[in-house]
């Protein structure tokens, strides 16, 4: 697996300090991964970037399922992909951090 910025990534909601920025940061808040003026497009980009690691993991599991032919691997991969796409779409059920 590739080496990524550690930890989960999250979209950082605009606040008083940064009211007009769309941002993605590692959950520990130490690393900003993306920062842009806040628009609908940059907010969508931030969600997609925050989901990138989850999407990568889901894709690798899908490839593993194809190689092994195991239905269990396919079910896990589909669940991972579903959760990652929900995160990218901004409809995730649980907080990432």
trRosetta pair geometry for C-beta under 8 A, 3 or more apart (Angstrom, degrees):
i j d omega theta_ij theta_ji phi_ij phi_ji
1 60 7.3 -19 -102 -91 95 170
2 56 7.6 -77 39 -176 115 149
4 53 5.7 160 121 -101 170 112
4 56 7.9 160 -54 47 145 161
5 9 7.1 77 82 -78 117 108
5 26 5.4 -126 145 -72 117 118
5 31 5.2 -152 -158 107 132 155
5 33 6.1 -140 26 -89 161 113
6 26 6.6 48 79 -144 60 141
6 28 8.0 15 96 5 98 128
7 26 4.6 86 70 -171 123 103
7 27 4.8 -132 159 34 124 96
7 28 5.6 -167 -47 -12 173 98
7 97 7.8 35 169 -109 110 112
8 26 7.4 124 78 -159 41 61
8 27 4.7 42 67 -30 88 128
8 53 7.5 -153 -133 66 50 141
8 96 4.8 -173 157 160 136 99
8 97 5.3 -169 77 -77 127 84
9 24 5.6 24 173 175 112 107
9 25 7.1 174 -151 91 72 24
9 26 6.0 -54 -100 -100 66 46
9 27 7.1 -129 -95 -36 17 76
9 33 6.0 -18 -137 7 126 155
9 49 7.1 -96 140 129 147 76
9 50 4.6 -157 116 -141 101 62
9 51 7.9 -117 76 -36 111 22
9 52 7.2 7 46 40 150 90
9 53 6.2 133 7 6 113 121
9 96 7.2 -36 80 147 40 150
10 24 7.0 173 86 -151 31 67
10 25 6.4 -24 61 63 78 70
10 26 8.0 60 18 178 80 13
10 27 5.5 80 -7 -89 116 75
10 50 5.7 49 -135 -144 15 129
10 95 7.9 14 -122 180 132 80
10 96 4.6 179 -92 71 95 126
10 97 5.1 -73 -44 -8 141 120
11 22 7.5 -38 -155 -169 101 80
11 23 7.2 127 -163 83 55 53
11 24 5.8 -41 -99 -97 52 73
11 43 7.7 61 -157 -160 138 70
11 46 4.8 93 -121 137 103 113
11 47 5.7 -19 -60 -83 139 61
11 50 5.0 -84 -46 -38 76 155
11 90 8.0 -12 11 -106 158 92
12 15 7.9 -67 159 -7 94 105
12 18 7.5 34 120 74 121 141
12 23 4.1 -25 51 85 115 108
12 24 6.8 -179 1 -99 87 18
12 25 5.2 41 -43 8 124 111
14 18 6.0 -125 -140 106 65 76
14 19 5.1 69 172 -149 114 36
14 20 6.7 60 -134 -56 134 18
14 21 6.3 147 -106 53 89 59
14 22 7.7 -45 -59 -81 96 45
14 38 6.0 -6 -70 -79 133 155
15 18 5.9 46 49 47 74 74
15 19 6.8 -96 88 -79 23 60
16 19 6.4 4 -129 -59 23 101
18 21 4.2 -51 174 34 109 122
18 23 6.6 18 134 -19 154 136
19 38 7.9 -89 135 6 47 146
20 37 6.1 -13 146 -150 97 73
20 38 4.9 -135 -172 20 50 111
21 35 5.7 -12 -172 -162 122 88
21 36 6.9 138 -155 69 72 30
21 37 6.7 -66 -106 -111 55 29
21 38 5.7 -86 -48 -43 2 94
22 34 7.4 -31 117 124 86 104
22 35 7.3 160 82 -148 54 38
22 36 5.2 -17 57 63 100 84
22 37 7.4 22 11 102 90 21
22 38 4.8 132 -39 -105 81 66
22 39 7.4 -72 -22 32 132 52
22 42 4.0 167 32 128 147 102
22 43 4.9 -138 -112 -80 131 54
22 45 7.0 93 123 63 145 94
22 46 4.4 -139 165 -37 106 137
23 32 6.1 -57 -163 -145 111 106
23 34 6.4 165 -151 89 43 68
23 35 4.9 7 -107 -103 87 77
23 46 6.5 51 67 -129 13 133
24 32 7.3 114 79 -166 52 61
24 33 4.5 -52 100 65 101 106
24 34 4.1 38 30 39 106 103
24 35 7.9 -133 29 -58 62 54
24 46 5.0 180 -50 -156 96 81
24 49 4.8 -128 -18 98 167 119
24 50 4.8 -152 -131 -68 117 86
25 29 5.6 33 142 -122 140 44
25 30 7.9 143 -180 45 107 33
25 31 6.3 153 -159 85 74 51
25 32 5.0 -41 -98 -104 91 55
25 33 6.2 173 -101 5 29 85
26 29 7.0 -103 79 -17 73 16
26 30 6.0 -30 66 51 121 76
26 31 4.3 48 2 51 118 99
26 33 6.9 109 -39 -37 70 109
27 96 6.8 -143 -83 117 117 93
27 97 3.4 170 -134 -112 122 135
28 31 7.6 49 66 12 95 83
32 35 5.6 12 165 -42 130 116
33 49 6.3 177 117 152 121 125
33 50 8.0 142 66 -85 139 60
34 45 7.0 -148 172 127 150 101
34 46 5.8 -172 96 -111 132 73
34 49 4.9 69 -20 97 150 169
36 39 7.9 -60 125 20 109 90
36 42 4.1 -139 94 -144 124 135
36 45 7.0 17 32 75 147 137
36 46 7.6 -147 36 -59 104 100
37 42 6.4 147 78 -2 51 165
38 42 6.1 -135 -128 76 29 124
38 43 6.4 45 -155 -58 77 97
39 42 4.8 87 44 13 79 98
39 43 6.8 -141 86 -6 38 88
40 43 5.8 -58 -149 37 27 112
40 44 6.5 27 154 -17 63 106
41 44 5.8 -56 -151 37 31 109
41 45 6.3 33 151 -20 65 106
42 45 5.2 -47 -144 36 38 117
42 46 6.3 47 152 -26 65 99
43 46 5.6 -47 -150 30 32 115
43 47 6.8 33 151 -17 62 101
44 47 5.8 -51 -152 34 35 111
44 48 6.5 34 151 -17 66 106
44 90 7.9 -83 -111 -28 62 124
45 48 5.7 -57 -149 38 33 111
45 49 6.2 32 154 -18 68 107
46 49 5.8 -55 -145 38 30 110
46 50 6.2 31 155 -20 64 107
47 50 5.7 -55 -146 37 30 112
47 51 6.4 20 156 -12 64 111
47 87 6.9 -179 -176 145 87 61
47 88 5.3 114 135 -158 95 39
47 89 7.0 -165 146 3 143 5
47 90 5.1 -65 -117 -60 153 88
48 51 5.9 -64 -149 43 29 106
48 52 6.9 59 147 -58 62 84
48 88 4.9 48 -103 -146 57 101
49 52 5.5 -19 -157 -22 38 119
50 87 6.6 -125 107 157 99 110
50 88 7.7 175 68 -95 81 55
50 96 6.9 -140 168 -24 117 172
51 54 5.1 -65 -165 49 66 114
51 55 5.5 69 137 -28 89 104
51 84 5.1 120 -174 -172 106 75
51 85 7.5 102 -179 -88 152 20
51 87 4.1 151 -97 100 109 110
51 88 3.9 -90 32 -65 161 82
52 55 5.7 -57 -144 37 29 111
52 56 6.3 34 155 -23 64 104
53 56 5.5 -50 -149 33 33 115
53 57 6.5 32 153 -17 64 104
54 57 5.8 -53 -149 36 32 110
54 58 6.3 33 152 -19 65 107
54 80 7.0 -162 -178 179 82 85
54 83 6.6 -107 -179 105 134 93
54 84 3.6 -179 125 -108 108 100
54 87 5.9 70 51 41 157 150
55 58 5.6 -53 -146 38 32 112
55 59 6.3 33 155 -20 65 105
55 81 7.6 61 -129 -127 60 66
55 84 4.6 154 -72 165 60 141
55 85 7.7 91 -96 -64 96 60
55 88 7.0 45 -58 -51 123 132
56 59 5.9 -56 -149 35 28 110
56 60 6.5 25 155 -17 63 105
57 60 5.9 -55 -149 36 31 108
57 61 6.4 30 153 -17 65 106
57 80 6.0 -109 111 179 98 137
57 84 7.5 175 58 -71 91 138
58 61 5.8 -57 -150 38 31 111
58 62 6.4 36 151 -23 65 104
58 77 6.1 112 -164 -165 66 68
58 80 3.9 -175 -100 118 86 103
58 81 4.0 134 -178 -76 138 65
58 83 7.9 -178 -76 55 129 84
58 84 4.9 -117 -17 5 142 146
59 62 5.5 -50 -148 32 34 114
59 63 6.6 33 153 -17 64 102
59 81 7.7 96 -59 -94 52 102
60 63 5.7 -52 -151 36 34 111
60 64 6.4 38 149 -20 65 105
61 64 5.4 -51 -146 37 35 115
61 65 6.3 40 152 -23 66 102
61 73 6.6 -163 -178 -177 83 83
61 76 5.9 -110 -177 108 138 97
61 77 3.7 -174 119 -100 104 89
61 80 5.5 84 39 40 151 150
61 81 8.0 -140 68 -39 114 90
62 65 5.6 -51 -148 33 32 113
62 66 6.6 33 151 -19 63 103
62 74 7.7 57 -127 -126 59 61
62 77 4.3 141 -72 178 59 140
62 78 7.9 94 -93 -61 93 55
62 81 6.8 49 -56 -55 120 130
63 66 5.6 -51 -151 34 34 113
63 67 6.4 33 152 -18 65 106
64 67 5.7 -56 -148 37 32 111
64 68 6.1 12 161 -4 69 112
64 73 5.6 -121 112 -172 96 135
64 77 7.2 178 57 -72 93 128
65 68 6.3 -63 -136 47 26 97
65 69 7.7 109 170 -68 55 11
65 70 6.5 -107 -137 62 67 72
65 73 3.7 -178 -97 117 79 103
65 74 4.1 125 -168 -74 141 63
65 76 7.6 -180 -72 55 120 87
65 77 4.9 -100 -20 -3 137 145
66 69 7.6 20 -176 -68 25 52
68 73 5.4 88 61 9 131 158
70 73 4.3 82 78 5 103 106
70 74 6.9 -173 97 -8 55 84
71 74 5.4 -56 -150 38 39 114
71 75 6.2 41 153 -22 71 103
72 75 5.8 -53 -149 34 31 111
72 76 6.4 29 154 -16 65 106
73 76 5.8 -55 -148 38 31 110
73 77 6.1 32 154 -20 65 109
74 77 5.6 -56 -145 38 30 112
74 78 6.3 31 157 -20 65 106
75 78 5.9 -53 -146 35 29 110
75 79 6.5 29 155 -17 63 106
76 79 5.8 -58 -151 37 30 111
76 80 6.3 30 152 -18 66 107
77 80 5.7 -53 -147 37 31 112
77 81 6.2 31 154 -19 65 107
78 81 5.6 -54 -146 38 31 112
78 82 6.3 36 153 -24 64 105
79 82 5.6 -51 -146 33 30 114
79 83 6.5 28 156 -15 64 105
80 83 6.0 -57 -149 38 29 108
80 84 6.2 27 154 -18 65 110
81 84 5.7 -57 -144 39 30 111
81 85 6.2 28 158 -17 66 107
82 85 6.0 -57 -147 38 26 107
82 86 6.4 28 154 -19 62 107
83 86 5.7 -54 -149 36 31 113
83 87 6.5 34 151 -21 64 104
83 92 7.0 59 -167 -127 70 99
84 87 5.6 -52 -152 33 33 114
84 88 6.5 31 151 -17 65 105
85 88 5.5 -52 -146 38 36 112
85 89 6.1 28 155 -13 67 110
86 89 5.7 -61 -142 45 30 106
86 91 4.9 -91 -160 79 83 83
86 92 4.6 121 124 -86 101 61
86 93 7.1 -3 146 -12 149 76
87 90 7.7 40 179 -69 28 27
87 92 4.5 35 -88 -63 62 131
87 96 6.8 77 -133 -77 124 118
92 95 8.0 125 109 -89 118 20
92 96 7.1 38 110 -55 162 87
